Structures are given as structure tokens and as C-alpha cells.
Amino acid sequence: MMMGGGSVYWGRKEDSGRIKGIVVIFAWVSIQDQHLSSHIDLYSSLGWNSLVARADFLNVFYPERATSLAFVLLNKLMEELKIRTSPVVFLSFSGAPKACMYKVFQIIQGTDGCQLHLDKSELVRNCLSGHIYDSSPVDFGSDLNVQFALHPAIRKMPGPSKLVSWLAKGVASGLDGLYLTRFEYQRAEYWQTLYSSVEIGAPFLILCSAKDVLAPYSVISNFAQILQDSGGDVEIVKWSGSPHVEHYKNYPMQYRAAVTNFLEKATSVYSHRVQQLRERSGLRDEISELICDLQKVAVSSNQSLTRVAVGPSDHFFLPSSSEYQNGRESGSVQDEQRERSMYLPEPPSINAHGVLGKILFDVCVPKNVEGWDIRFLGALKGQQFTSARRHSAFLGIKCNRRSRL
């Protein structure tokens, strides 16, 4: 699909069951078509489909173009993931992170005002299981932009190449001068976005060379160190003699082995993540059911506790004050209470001479009346109340209580 900012297309797409995942390839002007095709063939031989986003050169100066390309890429990727979810690995060459990929990160992470629907963003984040940087990421300046703008064949030509180089340098310097302040802000935002990709929880594989002048090892090493300090799982494979984006061409066996091992790790990360999501989903379902059950119990209990016994058959089997005193002599009150059951009544009225009156009496009358000045209005079978209160209940006794205080 051609559009402003670049093109998005399937490099290789098979629907067979042997496909293990999707490699999203971020390419830029620095990689030739034949090199890109060899990488597509490599991942296809390993059982991975390839979705290619080829960005234009001017995307590094115009983030709007990079954002537009990123949205088209994500829409095409989500169309496939909605049919069948699978692990996804981002592979970026050279300056492609600045030309498109960092905008993809901002969209799926919801930063800088770029955001998809929440469900769509979560789908991509959950499937993203690995990052591969080949001769990448690179830093940008006027001289570096000139080197990227010139085709390698032009740079090797004598005579006319000097004139072309001067023209290209003039154009790049003019763009830098025109967007100097804005470009520096974009550059800082670009690096910060790449660092924040650690939060996705996927491992990193960085393929580089000591001979690469466009992506110096010092820049690569510093990037890897910051990722590791942020908790990222980073693996660096460094060669000594391969130029920019030609590591696979010069070291095919070593390159294939490193990529194969990393894809297996990415598949393992994806499987583990899916298992965690299933467990969390099951736990959420259990919690929801438990909350519903608790709500039902609470409603039922509230309705039951608003009813009070009124008839001779409606009783709360709770200990009275006399039973409590006798229980202290015969056994443990706690054991006695555990043996009693409570019957929740049905009618919603109160009988003053029923069980509720007795309960209120037991609650309101103090258990310990030592030191109280109590005078009888009558006698209880000829006994003094001071001795009778130790052997009988308070029911039926009319008395006046007056504290010494």
C-alpha cells in the first residue's frame, strides 16, 4: 500500500499452520531491495511471515509522515492479529526507528497524543514479543543525513559524486537550519521513546559491527546499556568486518543462528504472557462471582436482620443473664454460645413481652453490681437480696438502684 510517508506491504504471507509468528520489518533508504529480500527469505525459512514498512527519507524531518505510516502499518497488522493472534517481533534497519518505528511505540503506548482504541493497543502490546535492531538505532546530524541520502553506488563514483555530495550536503544543512530547534526536540523524543519500549516487556537483540560508521558501536553500546539499566533483556552480537546493514551478507551462518535463538526466546515470552493473561482473566471472573455472591448475602442478611420474633414459636436462642451466671460456674461461656443456634424470625413487628424485651433487659442490666446500694420493695421468699442475687435471676424483682456516687 503506497501512501505519504512510505509503503506497507506483506513481504511474505502464508496461512498454513506452520507459521510461528510475524516479523514487522522497518526499512529505510539505507537498505537495498536485494538485502531486504534476503532477510524476508531468512525469516520465511524459519516459519515467520514478514510485514514490511518502508519509510521515505523525509520522514525523519516530518514526524507527521512517520505517524501516518505507523497508523497504516498498525491497521494492517491488527487485521491479521484479529484473525489469529501470534507472536510479533519488530525488526528495524538503520534509521528506520526514527522514520517510523518510534511513532508505532507512541501509538500503542498512548503517548504524545497518538493513540489507538484501547483494545487494539493492548492486542499489539500483548503480541509484541521481541525487538531486533540491525545496524540500528542511529543518531542524526547534518553529515549523517547526507551519507544516508546518497546511494552507496554514488558515493563510490569519482568526479561527479563530489558535486552530488555538495548538493546533498547543502539540502540537508538547509533542512537542519530550517528545523533546527524542532529537530533537536524530535531527536530527544525519539531516543526517550526507544528507551521506554522496555516497558513492553520483550527482549532485545542488537546486531552491530565495529566497522559500521553510520551506526557507531559507541552509540549502540550506550543504547544497550540504558536498556539494561532500565531492566531490559538485551543481547548484543558484534562483528568486526561487516559494513552498515550487511551483517547477514558477510556472516550468514552466525547471523542466522543468532536470529533463530532469539525467535525461540520471543516465542517463549509470548507463550508465557498468554498464560499469565489467561490466569488473570480467570481470577477476574472468580472475583466477579465472589463479589456477586457477597452482594446477595449482604442483601439477604439485611432483610433478615430487619425482622424480629413476635410469637411463641419465634425465638432467638441466646444466653440470658442467669444462664450466663450459671454458665460461669458450670463451664465456658464461649462453648455454651457455640452450641446455641439463632433462628431469624419472619414477622416485622416487636413484642415488648417477647424475646426482644428479655434481650434488652440482659444488655441494660449490669452484670457486676458490687457496691451498689439496693433497697427491697418486697422480699423474695424471706431471703435477703444480697444472697438471693447469687442464686436466682433478676426477673420479677422490683427494686430501686442507687449508686453510692
Residue pairs with C-beta under 8 A, 6 or more apart in sequence:
1 7
1 8
1 9
1 72
1 76
3 68
3 69
3 72
4 65
4 68
4 69
5 55
5 56
5 59
5 65
5 66
5 67
5 68
5 69
5 100
6 53
6 54
6 55
6 56
6 59
6 65
6 69
6 99
6 100
7 52
7 53
7 54
8 51
8 52
8 53
8 54
8 69
8 72
8 73
8 76
9 51
9 52
9 54
10 49
10 50
10 51
10 52
11 25
11 36
11 37
11 40
11 49
11 50
11 51
11 52
12 40
12 41
12 43
12 44
12 49
12 50
13 49
13 50
13 51
14 44
14 49
18 47
19 47
19 48
19 49
19 86
20 46
20 47
20 48
20 86
20 87
20 263
20 267
21 47
21 48
21 49
21 86
21 87
21 88
21 89
21 129
21 263
21 266
21 267
21 270
22 48
22 49
22 50
22 51
22 77
22 80
22 86
22 87
22 88
22 89
23 43
23 48
23 49
23 50
23 51
23 88
23 89
23 91
24 50
24 51
24 53
24 73
24 77
24 88
24 89
24 90
24 91
25 36
25 39
25 40
25 50
25 51
25 52
25 53
25 91
25 92
25 93
26 53
26 55
26 90
26 91
26 92
26 93
26 96
26 97
26 99
26 100
26 101
27 36
27 52
27 53
27 54
27 55
27 93
27 96
28 54
28 55
28 57
28 93
28 94
28 95
28 96
28 99
28 148
29 56
29 57
29 95
29 148
29 149
30 93
30 94
30 95
30 135
30 148
30 214
30 244
30 245
31 93
31 94
31 245
32 152
35 245
35 246
35 248
35 249
36 52
36 93
38 248
38 249
39 50
39 91
39 248
40 50
40 52
42 248
42 255
42 256
42 259
43 49
43 50
43 259
44 50
46 259
46 260
46 263
48 89
48 263
51 73
51 76
51 77
51 80
53 69
53 70
53 73
53 96
53 100
53 101
55 66
55 69
55 96
55 99
55 100
56 65
56 99
57 99
57 148
57 149
58 65
59 65
59 66
59 69
59 98
59 99
59 100
60 66
60 95
60 98
60 99
60 140
60 145
61 175
61 179
61 183
63 103
63 186
66 98
66 99
66 100
66 102
66 103
67 103
67 107
67 114
69 99
69 100
69 103
70 100
70 101
70 103
70 104
70 106
70 107
70 114
71 107
73 100
73 104
74 104
74 107
74 108
74 116
74 120
74 124
77 88
77 124
78 120
78 123
78 124
81 88
81 123
81 124
81 127
82 123
85 123
85 126
85 127
85 274
86 127
86 270
87 127
87 129
87 130
87 266
87 267
87 269
87 270
88 124
88 127
88 128
88 129
89 128
89 129
89 130
89 131
89 132
89 263
89 266
90 101
90 104
90 128
90 130
90 131
90 132
91 132
91 134
92 101
92 131
92 132
92 133
92 134
92 136
92 137
93 134
93 135
93 136
93 245
94 134
94 135
94 136
94 138
94 148
94 214
94 215
94 244
94 245
95 136
95 137
95 138
95 140
95 148
96 136
97 133
97 136
97 137
97 190
97 194
98 137
98 138
98 140
98 190
102 189
102 190
102 193
102 194
103 114
105 111
105 193
105 194
105 196
105 197
106 112
106 114
106 193
107 114
107 115
107 116
107 121
108 116
108 121
108 124
108 125
108 128
109 121
109 125
109 196
109 199
109 200
110 121
111 193
111 196
112 189
115 121
116 124
125 200
126 273
126 274
126 277
127 270
128 200
128 202
129 202
129 266
129 267
129 269
129 270
129 273
130 202
130 203
130 204
130 205
130 262
130 263
130 265
130 266
130 269
131 197
131 202
131 203
131 204
131 205
132 204
132 205
132 206
132 207
132 259
132 262
133 204
133 205
133 206
133 207
133 208
133 220
134 207
134 245
134 247
134 248
135 207
135 208
135 209
135 212
135 214
135 215
135 244
135 245
135 247
136 215
137 191
137 194
137 215
137 219
137 220
137 223
138 144
138 214
138 215
138 219
139 187
139 219
140 183
140 187
141 176
142 169
142 172
142 173
142 176
143 169
144 214
145 172
145 175
145 176
146 165
146 168
146 169
146 172
147 155
147 213
147 214
148 214
149 168
149 171
149 172
150 161
150 164
150 165
150 168
154 161
154 164
155 161
155 165
176 183
194 223
195 226
195 227
195 230
198 227
198 230
198 231
198 232
201 269
201 273
202 266
202 269
203 232
203 233
203 234
203 235
203 262
203 265
203 266
203 269
204 224
204 227
204 232
204 233
204 234
204 235
205 235
205 237
205 258
205 259
205 262
206 220
206 223
206 224
206 234
206 235
206 236
206 237
207 237
207 247
207 255
207 258
208 215
208 217
208 220
208 236
208 237
208 238
208 239
208 247
209 217
209 238
209 239
209 240
209 241
209 242
209 243
209 244
209 247
210 217
210 238
210 239
210 240
211 239
211 240
211 241
211 242
211 243
212 242
212 243
212 244
213 244
214 244
215 244
217 238
220 236
221 236
224 234
224 236
227 234
228 234
235 258
235 262
237 254
237 255
237 258
239 247
239 250
239 251
239 254
241 250
242 249
242 250
242 251
243 250
247 255
248 255
248 256
304 344
305 344
306 348
307 344
307 345
307 346
307 347
307 348
308 345
308 347
308 348
308 349
308 350
308 356
309 315
309 316
309 343
309 345
309 347
309 351
309 354
309 355
309 356
310 345
310 347
310 349
310 350
310 351
310 354
311 347
314 343
314 345
314 346
314 347
314 354
314 355
315 343
315 355
316 342
316 343
316 345
316 355
316 359
317 340
317 341
317 342
317 343
318 337
318 340
318 342
318 359
319 327
319 333
319 336
319 337
319 340
320 358
320 362
320 393
321 361
321 362
321 365
321 367
321 393
321 394
322 392
322 393
322 394
322 395
323 336
324 333
324 362
324 367
325 367
327 333
327 336
350 356
351 357
361 394
361 395
365 394
369 389
369 401
371 404
372 401
372 402
372 403
372 404
373 401
373 402
373 403
373 404
374 385
374 386
374 399
374 400
374 401
374 402
375 399
375 400
375 402
376 385
376 399
377 398
377 399
377 400
378 398
380 388
380 392
380 397
381 388
385 397
385 399
